[in-house]
Amino acid sequence: MNQSSAFARAAAAFCVAAVTTGCGGSPDGLKFAPVSGTVTVNGGPAVGVTVLFKPKPTDDSMISGTTSRGVTDESGKYTLRVTAGNPRPVAVVGEHEVLLTGRELFNEEDLKTTLEEGIEVTKVIFDDNQKSHSFTVPPGGTSEADFTIDGVEMAP
């Protein structure tokens, strides 16, 4: 077999793999889609809140896929990025448990050190009932994965 024939076969194999998995898929059959949204607390934007999407396993597969994570900006907006492998801005298509976390994750010593270093930390403090949510990522993705929580404690 000559080099051009080997190259042609390798290129064909690559194209088959690309078509099979697509831009939004993976070799294990999981599909991915872009997800963004807004988190509001007590009627205003939730700044610096971590949003974690954890895929739920389906009846068809024990593989649920990698988590995706985002952090809200000054306007409460976030964009998810997968947390494993190539950190592209997507999440697994399907049902997710969504965890919202704020300042409650810091222990007092770490929080004090972080604030003394001039690093901003979210003022949002969620209780256990406010952290966990559900969301289904549609095949085409969404920019409306929004969460509104009232009665949230805010740090001074």
TORTORFI-990269 format. One line per 5 residues: number of its first residue (from 1); for each residue y, x, z of N, C-alpha, C. Coordinates in Angstrom, 2 decimals, decimal comma. Atoms other than C-alpha are relative to their C-alpha. Layout:
N
NUM) Y X Z Y X Z Y X Z  ...;
# end
This chain:
156
1) -1,18 0,86 0,00 0,00 0,00 0,00 1,24 0,90 0,00  -1,21 -0,82 0,05 3,40 1,44 -0,95 1,05 -0,53 0,98  -1,03 0,36 -0,99 6,56 1,33 1,17 0,69 -1,31 -0,32  -0,71 1,24 0,33 8,24 -1,49 -0,74 -0,89 -1,22 0,28  0,92 1,10 -0,31 5,14 -3,68 -0,36 -0,08 -0,23 1,51;
6) 0,03 0,12 -1,47 4,97 -2,96 3,40 1,29 -0,62 0,50  -1,29 0,56 -0,40 8,68 -3,71 3,71 0,07 -1,49 -0,31  -0,03 1,41 0,40 8,29 -6,99 1,83 -0,83 -0,85 0,95  0,85 0,75 -0,94 5,45 -8,09 4,12 0,66 -0,12 1,37  -0,69 0,04 -1,30 7,42 -7,16 7,24 1,17 -0,97 -0,06;
11) -1,14 0,92 0,15 10,47 -9,05 5,94 -0,49 -1,44 -0,02  0,56 1,35 0,05 8,32 -12,09 5,17 -0,44 -0,46 1,38  0,43 0,35 -1,36 6,81 -12,02 8,67 1,20 -0,32 0,88  -1,22 0,24 -0,77 10,30 -11,80 10,18 0,58 -1,37 -0,35  -0,55 1,30 0,42 11,50 -14,79 8,13 -0,83 -1,16 0,54;
16) 0,86 1,06 -0,54 8,47 -16,87 9,17 0,28 -0,18 1,49  -0,28 0,09 -1,44 9,15 -16,03 12,84 1,36 -0,64 0,25  -1,34 0,56 -0,17 12,84 -16,86 12,46 0,02 -1,50 -0,28  0,04 1,42 0,34 12,13 -20,20 10,79 -0,79 -0,78 1,05  0,85 0,67 -0,98 9,41 -21,06 13,32 0,74 -0,22 1,31;
21) -0,67 0,14 -1,29 11,52 -20,39 16,40 1,41 -0,53 -0,15  -1,35 0,48 0,22 14,93 -21,15 14,90 0,99 0,68 0,93  -1,02 -0,60 -0,85 18,20 -20,19 16,52 -0,07 -0,57 1,40  0,00 0,64 -1,30 17,64 -22,61 19,35 -1,36 -0,07 0,64  1,34 0,08 -0,57 13,99 -21,92 20,14 -0,47 1,33 0,52;
26) 0,61 -1,22 -0,49 11,67 -19,35 21,59 -1,47 0,00 -0,40  1,40 -0,06 0,38 8,14 -18,13 20,86 -0,91 -0,92 0,82  0,83 0,86 -0,84 6,81 -20,25 23,75 0,26 -1,49 -0,26  -0,22 1,39 0,39 8,07 -23,43 22,07 1,18 -0,68 0,67  -1,16 0,61 -0,66 11,09 -24,03 24,30 1,18 -0,05 -0,96;
31) -1,21 0,16 0,81 14,24 -25,30 22,61 1,21 0,20 0,90  -1,22 -0,27 -0,75 17,73 -24,29 23,69 1,18 -0,67 -0,68  -1,21 0,62 0,53 21,15 -25,88 23,26 1,19 0,40 0,87  -1,19 -0,35 -0,78 24,73 -25,09 24,33 0,37 -1,10 1,00  -0,39 0,96 -1,05 25,90 -26,74 27,58 1,26 0,50 0,69;
36) -1,21 -0,28 -0,78 29,33 -26,86 29,16 0,44 -1,31 0,64  -0,48 1,20 -0,68 31,18 -29,26 31,40 1,07 0,34 1,01  -1,04 -0,14 -1,01 33,56 -29,73 34,28 -0,52 -0,48 1,34  0,32 0,41 -1,36 33,08 -29,91 38,03 1,31 -0,33 0,70  -1,17 0,38 -0,78 35,64 -31,84 40,05 -0,44 -0,36 1,41;
41) 0,26 0,36 -1,39 35,78 -32,20 43,82 1,26 -0,62 0,57  -1,13 0,69 -0,64 37,98 -34,59 45,75 1,13 -0,27 -0,99  -0,99 0,37 1,00 39,76 -35,52 42,50 0,65 1,15 -0,74  -0,59 -1,14 0,69 40,67 -31,98 41,40 -1,05 0,96 -0,51  0,97 -0,95 0,53 39,09 -29,05 39,60 -0,66 0,82 1,11;
46) 0,75 -0,83 -0,94 36,40 -27,14 41,49 0,01 1,43 -0,54  -0,16 -1,36 0,48 37,36 -23,49 41,07 -1,04 0,91 0,66  0,92 -1,00 -0,52 34,73 -20,76 41,43 -1,34 -0,53 0,49  1,29 0,59 -0,39 31,72 -23,06 41,87 -1,07 0,49 -0,96  1,13 -0,40 0,83 28,37 -21,78 40,62 -0,82 -1,25 -0,36;
51) 0,78 1,12 0,52 26,46 -24,28 38,46 -1,31 0,59 -0,52  1,30 -0,53 0,38 22,72 -23,57 38,14 -0,89 -1,13 -0,51  0,92 0,96 0,59 20,45 -25,54 35,80 -1,41 0,58 0,06  1,40 -0,42 -0,12 16,73 -25,25 36,66 -0,86 -0,99 -0,75  0,83 0,94 0,77 14,43 -26,77 34,01 -1,17 -0,52 0,82;
56) 1,15 0,61 -0,66 11,81 -29,19 35,30 -1,20 0,07 -0,95  1,19 0,00 0,87 8,23 -28,79 33,99 -0,27 -1,41 -0,53  0,34 1,30 0,59 7,05 -31,56 31,70 -1,50 -0,23 0,15  1,42 0,32 -0,03 3,69 -33,32 31,58 -0,77 0,80 -1,06  0,64 -0,71 1,11 2,99 -31,45 28,32 -0,13 1,50 0,24;
61) -0,01 -1,44 -0,16 3,66 -27,95 29,65 0,34 0,39 1,43  -0,33 -0,57 -1,31 3,65 -25,99 32,87 1,19 0,94 -0,10  -1,12 -0,91 0,21 6,28 -23,70 31,33 1,28 -0,83 0,00  -1,25 0,76 -0,05 9,69 -24,99 32,32 1,15 0,77 -0,64  -1,05 -0,80 0,62 11,78 -22,11 30,97 0,91 0,65 1,01;
66) -0,92 -0,76 -0,84 14,51 -19,90 32,31 1,16 -0,87 0,48  -1,17 0,69 -0,51 17,40 -21,08 34,43 1,23 0,42 -0,81  -1,29 -0,32 0,61 20,97 -21,14 33,10 1,06 -0,16 1,08  -1,01 -0,05 -1,06 24,08 -20,44 35,14 1,39 0,10 -0,60  -1,40 -0,13 0,36 27,83 -20,80 34,87 0,85 -0,06 1,25;
71) -0,94 0,05 -1,11 30,87 -20,44 37,13 1,26 -0,69 -0,49  -1,17 0,76 0,43 33,81 -22,82 37,00 1,27 0,85 0,04  -1,28 -0,69 0,05 37,25 -21,55 36,03 1,07 -0,81 0,73  -1,12 0,65 -0,70 40,70 -22,66 37,24 0,10 -1,49 -0,28  -0,06 1,42 0,34 40,32 -26,00 35,48 -1,31 -0,72 0,31;
76) 1,28 0,60 -0,35 36,79 -26,61 36,81 -1,02 0,02 -1,12  0,91 -0,04 1,15 35,21 -25,91 33,40 -0,97 1,17 0,11  1,01 -1,06 0,01 32,01 -23,89 32,96 -0,79 -0,08 -1,31  0,93 -0,08 1,11 29,66 -22,78 30,19 -1,25 0,68 0,53  1,25 -0,58 -0,47 26,00 -22,13 30,94 -0,44 1,15 -0,89;
81) 0,63 -1,12 0,70 24,27 -18,86 29,99 -1,39 0,16 0,61  1,34 -0,21 -0,55 20,53 -18,23 30,32 0,04 1,23 0,89  -0,04 -1,07 -0,99 19,80 -15,94 33,26 -1,03 1,09 -0,24  1,01 -1,02 0,30 16,89 -14,00 31,74 0,07 0,37 -1,47  -0,01 -0,43 1,39 16,59 -11,96 28,58 1,42 0,12 -0,53;
86) -1,30 -0,03 0,65 19,49 -12,22 26,17 0,88 -1,10 0,63  -0,81 1,02 -0,70 22,26 -13,97 28,21 0,90 -0,81 -0,94  -0,77 0,79 0,95 23,30 -16,29 25,40 0,44 -1,32 0,63  -0,58 1,21 -0,60 25,37 -19,42 26,09 -0,78 -1,28 -0,33  0,86 1,16 0,24 22,55 -22,00 26,14 -0,79 -0,35 1,26;
91) 0,93 0,44 -1,04 20,17 -23,94 28,39 -1,21 -0,60 -0,69  1,21 0,60 0,54 16,63 -25,23 27,87 0,25 -1,50 -0,19  -0,11 1,43 0,26 16,56 -28,70 26,29 -0,99 -0,74 0,91  0,86 0,81 -0,86 15,18 -31,34 28,67 0,61 -0,23 1,37  -0,47 0,34 -1,36 15,42 -32,39 32,32 0,18 1,24 0,86;
96) -0,33 -1,11 -0,89 16,98 -30,09 34,90 0,35 -0,50 1,39  -0,60 0,15 -1,31 17,61 -29,94 38,59 1,25 0,87 -0,06  -1,27 -0,72 0,04 21,25 -28,89 38,92 0,43 0,28 1,43  -0,48 -0,38 -1,33 22,45 -26,98 41,96 1,43 0,49 -0,11  -1,39 -0,44 -0,09 26,14 -26,63 42,75 0,15 0,76 1,31;
101) -0,21 -0,78 -1,22 27,06 -23,90 45,21 1,40 0,55 0,05  -1,34 -0,51 -0,23 30,31 -22,76 46,70 -0,02 1,03 1,11  -0,18 -0,98 -1,06 31,45 -20,82 49,73 -1,12 -0,04 1,04  1,04 0,13 -1,03 28,56 -22,09 51,90 -1,10 1,06 -0,14  1,03 -1,03 0,18 26,34 -19,35 50,44 0,34 1,32 0,69;
106) -0,41 -1,24 -0,64 28,36 -16,59 52,09 -0,27 -0,05 1,50  0,02 -0,08 -1,46 27,55 -15,46 55,60 1,39 0,48 0,41  -1,37 -0,28 -0,44 30,67 -14,88 57,71 0,42 1,44 -0,23  -0,35 -1,41 0,16 30,54 -11,08 57,56 0,28 0,35 -1,46  -0,21 -0,25 1,42 30,15 -10,95 53,77 1,27 -0,66 -0,51;
111) -1,20 0,70 0,41 32,89 -13,53 53,32 1,24 0,76 0,45  -1,15 -0,74 -0,52 35,29 -11,58 55,53 0,23 1,27 -0,82  -0,11 -1,24 0,78 34,57 -8,32 53,66 0,52 -0,30 -1,40  -0,40 0,36 1,36 34,95 -9,99 50,28 1,47 -0,38 -0,05  -1,41 0,42 -0,03 38,27 -11,60 51,21 0,92 1,18 0,31;
116) -0,80 -1,19 -0,32 39,56 -8,32 52,73 0,15 0,90 -1,21  -0,08 -0,81 1,22 38,81 -6,61 49,41 0,87 -0,65 -1,06  -0,88 0,69 0,92 41,12 -9,10 47,73 -0,71 -0,79 -1,09  0,76 0,75 0,98 38,34 -10,85 45,83 0,09 -1,48 0,36  -0,11 1,44 -0,26 38,92 -14,58 45,46 -1,38 -0,62 0,12;
121) 1,24 0,73 -0,22 36,17 -16,84 46,73 0,35 -1,48 -0,02  -0,27 1,43 0,08 35,93 -20,54 46,01 0,27 -0,58 1,39  -0,28 0,69 -1,26 37,31 -22,81 48,71 -0,92 -1,19 0,22  0,90 1,15 -0,07 34,65 -25,44 48,00 -1,18 0,32 0,91  1,16 -0,13 -0,89 32,02 -25,92 50,70 -0,82 -1,28 -0,14;
126) 0,85 1,17 0,21 29,20 -28,27 49,71 -0,95 -0,17 1,18  1,08 0,23 -0,96 26,87 -29,92 52,19 -1,28 -0,25 -0,81  1,29 0,10 0,69 23,17 -30,35 51,37 -0,10 -1,22 -0,92  0,06 1,22 0,82 23,67 -33,89 49,98 0,84 0,09 -1,26  -0,90 -0,11 1,14 26,34 -32,73 47,52 -0,46 1,04 -1,02;
131) 0,41 -1,13 0,83 24,50 -29,74 46,02 -0,92 -0,35 -1,16  1,07 0,21 0,96 21,57 -31,20 44,11 0,26 -1,22 -0,89  -0,23 1,04 0,99 21,90 -33,25 40,93 -1,07 0,11 -1,08  0,90 -0,03 1,15 19,90 -34,06 37,79 0,82 -0,12 -1,27  -0,67 0,11 1,30 20,90 -33,66 34,16 -1,03 0,27 -1,08;
136) 0,88 -0,22 1,15 19,07 -33,93 30,84 0,81 0,62 -1,13  -0,67 -0,69 1,11 20,15 -31,43 28,20 -0,56 -0,58 -1,31  0,47 0,57 1,26 20,01 -33,17 24,80 -0,26 1,10 -1,04  0,32 -1,01 1,02 18,61 -31,35 21,72 1,22 0,63 -0,68  -1,20 -0,53 0,65 22,08 -30,93 20,22 0,97 0,67 0,96;
141) -0,91 -0,56 -0,99 23,64 -29,68 23,46 1,07 -0,99 0,40  -1,08 0,88 -0,46 26,67 -31,12 25,20 1,14 0,82 0,58  -1,17 -0,57 -0,67 30,17 -30,29 26,37 0,45 -0,95 1,12  -0,33 1,01 -1,01 30,06 -33,19 28,84 -0,99 -0,03 1,15  0,87 -0,08 -1,18 27,74 -31,96 31,60 0,91 0,07 1,22;
146) -1,05 0,09 -1,03 30,29 -33,13 34,17 -0,58 -0,50 1,33  0,41 0,40 -1,34 29,85 -33,49 37,92 1,24 -0,25 0,84  -1,14 0,37 -0,84 32,30 -35,29 40,22 -0,54 -0,28 1,39  0,46 0,15 -1,38 31,82 -35,01 43,98 1,21 -0,22 0,89  -1,09 0,29 -0,95 34,06 -36,57 46,61 -0,47 0,28 1,41;
151) 0,31 -0,25 -1,39 34,22 -35,88 50,33 -0,47 1,42 0,27  0,40 -1,40 -0,12 33,78 -32,12 49,88 0,95 0,72 0,96  -0,81 -0,81 -0,90 34,95 -29,80 52,64 0,61 1,17 -0,77  -0,69 -1,12 0,65 37,50 -27,22 51,53 0,41 1,00 1,08  -0,40 -1,05 -0,93 38,12 -23,88 53,24 1,53 0,13 -0,03;
156) -1,47 -0,18 -0,02 41,69 -23,08 54,33 0,46 1,07 -0,96;
# end
